[in-house]
Amino acid sequence: MKSIYDIELNSAEGDSNFLEQYKGKATLIVNTTVGCGNANQLGPLQRLQELYAGPDFQVVAIPTNDYCGPGITYGDWVDGISCGMDSKNYGLKEYNVTFNYSEMINSIPAPDISFPSGEVKVYGEPHELYKEIQRQVREINEIKRDLEAKGEKFRTYNSPPLNREYSGEWMNGNFEKYLVDKDGFVIKHFHCDVLNSDVEASLKRENPNATLNVNITPEMIKEEFEVVSEFIEKAIAGQKSLLSLSLINA
């Protein structure tokens, strides 16, 4: 295991060592994209950035090209830098985001994926960043199981997306969210559905002919935002990942 902040990655502008600047900060890493029903989450993510960004926390967008919906603008892979900048410009135009974007990278190891909306191409192996995230999540789940066997309890939440256990397999879709501690280790995974506020409107922005029935209540949105905020506040205060603690105590 190694700190996520030590992994080499370019910014959307092409600058190297993008993640190094976050050493000593908690971050919320999100695999963003455009042309997706989950893109509405850029709004709540920007609100989190406005509430908490500073010397101890940042939202960080890591665009991927692995889960594309109707109206996806990338179509064919060009290169990670230009596609990362496209993603950043989309966030600026549609949601006035102020958080940083990396180059576009791969997040899953599949040769292709078939969605109801059509065939989606996936390009190559996942980037080392997402490989490390998966390694950490799998290890954390093992630590949790060991601690639970000894009687430790972990808080759960009623909101269905927040209550989904993450097995450590490859991600479910766009806008998976990983809260990372100041040492660069994952504290918490939030499912790609968490923070969805208006999936249908977001999807129709990209494809006016899209139809999607999603039952998301204002109460669910409020609860999810509050829960994510609570975890961010703990990370800002210095809470460490179970993995960080296990390495310290090893």
N, C-alpha and C positions, 0 to 999 in steps of 0.2 A: 504494500500500500504506500502511496505517496500523496503529498499535498496536491490538490487540484491546481493550486496557484503556481506550481512548478512546471506545469504542462505547457509546452510550446503551442502558441496559437496566435494568429495575426488578428489585428483589429479590422473592422470593415474598411478602414482607410488604408490598410496595408502595413501598419506598424507592427513590428514583432513584439513578442513577450507581452501580449495583451493582458494575460491573467496576473502577471507579476504585480501590477499596481494595486491589486486587492489584498495582498498579504497584510494580515493584521486587521482585516475587516470581515464582517459577516456579509454574505451575498445571497441573493435569490437568483439562481441560474435558471433560465427559461429557454427551451428550444422553440423559438418563434418561427413564424412563416407568414405568408400572405395567402389570399385566396382560400381561406379556411374558415369554417364556422367558429372556430375558437379565437379568431383574431380580435374579437371584441374584448378579450382579456387584456389587450394593451391598455385599455382605459383604466381598469382597476390596478394594473401593474404600475401605471404612471402615478396613480393616487398613492400607492405604497411608496414609490420613489419620493414623491413630494412630502410625505409624512416623515420618512425615516432616513433619507439619504444624508450622508455626512461622513465624518471621519471613521464611523464604525459600521456603516452599512451602505450597500448599493444593490439595485436591481441590475442584472447583467443579461443581455439578450445574446443567445448563441443560435443564430439561424441554422435550420437544417432543411434538407430537400427530400426528406424521406416520407412525409405524409402530406400529400397534396390533395386539395379538394377542387371542385369546379372553379374554373376561371384562374387557375394558378398561372402566374405571369412568367415563371421561369421556363417551363416547357422543356427545353434542352439545357443541359448543364453547360455553362460557359466557363466560369472559374469562381473559386470561393470568394475572392475579394469583390468582384463586381456584383455577384449575387448577394453578398452580405450588405453591400452598399444599397442595393435595390430594396432590401428588407428594411434597412434603417430609414431610407427615404419614405417608404410606405408608412412606417410608424410616425415619422415626423408630420407627414401630410395629413393622415387620418386621425391621429390621436395626440399630436403634439408631445411625443415622448421626449424625455431629456436623459434617459439612461443610455449607456454605451452598448454598441453592437460589435460582435466579432465578425470575421469572415464566415461564410457559409461552410458547414462541414456535414459529414454523414453521421447519423446516430444509431443506425441499425445495420445488421450484417446480412440482410436479405437481398437476393438478386432482383426481386420485383414483388410488388404487392398489388392485389386486385381489390379495388374499392367499388361500392355500388355505382359511384359516379364515373367509373372508368379505370383504365389501367394506369398505374403509377410506376415510373421507373425509379430505381434506387441505384446509386452510383458507388460501387466499391465497398470497401471495408469501413466500419465505423471509425471515427477519429479516436485517438488515444484518450481524449477528454471523456467521451462517453463510455469507453471501455473501463476507465478508472471509476467513473460514477457507478457503473453496474457492479464492479468488484466491491466497492465500498458498501453499496446497499445490500448485496448478498451477505457480506460479512456482518453488517449491523443486524440483519435479520437473525443470523445465527447467534449473535451475542444476546439479542432480546429473548430468543427461545431458551438459552441457557439460564438467563436471569429469571425468566418467568417460571422455569422449572424449580428455581430456588425460592419462589414466592414473591418475586418482585412484580409490581403492577405497572402497566403503562396506560396512560389516559387514552380513551377513544372518544369519537364524536358521532353524533347521530346523523349528520348530513351524509347521504350515501357516498358521494365522491370522496369525502374525507375519511370515510370508514373503510375504504377499500385497502386491503393489505397489498403491499407490493412485494412480489416474489423475488425480484431481482432479475427477472427476465427482461428482454429488451422492451423499450417504452411502448406505451399504448397509443400515442399520437402526438400531434403538435401541442405545445404548451404544457408539457410535463414541467414541473417546478421542483427544484432542489434547493433547500436552505442549507447553506454551507457555513461552518463555523470559522472563526478567525484564523485557525490553523490550516484551513483548506480541506476539511473533512465533512461529509454530508451529515447533517443533523436529522433532516426530515424530508420525505418525498411527498409532494402534493400531486394528486392525479390530474391528468390533462383537463378533466371537466371542472375542476375547482376554479372559481372566479368567473365562470361563464355568466354573463349578464343578459345577453341578447344574441343567442346563436343564430337565430333565423335572420335577424336584421343584418348581422355581420356577413352571413353567407350571401344574402341577396345583394349586398354591396358589390360582391364579386361576380355574382351570377343572378340576374334579375328573374330568371325562370326557375330558380331553385325552390324546392318545397321541403320544409323540415318542421316537424311538430315536436317541440321541446317543452316540457313542463318544468319551468324554473320559476319558483316563487320569490317575491321580494325578501321573505324571511330567510330562505335558503341563501340568497346572495349575501345578506347582512351577516348571517352566521359564519359563512365561509370567510368573508373578509375579516371578521373579528378574530377568527381562529388563526388565520395566516398572520395577522398583525401581532397576535399574542406570541406566536413562535418567533417572529422577527425581533420583538422586544426582548425576549429571553436571549436570543443570539447576540444582540447588541450589548446586553449586560454581561456577556462573557460565557454563556452556556456552551459547553463543548459537546461534540458528537460522542455517542457511545463508543465509536471507533477511536476517537482521540483519547478518551479516558482509558480504553483498554490498552492502547500503546504506551500511555504514561505508566500504567500499573504493571506492564509486562516485565 
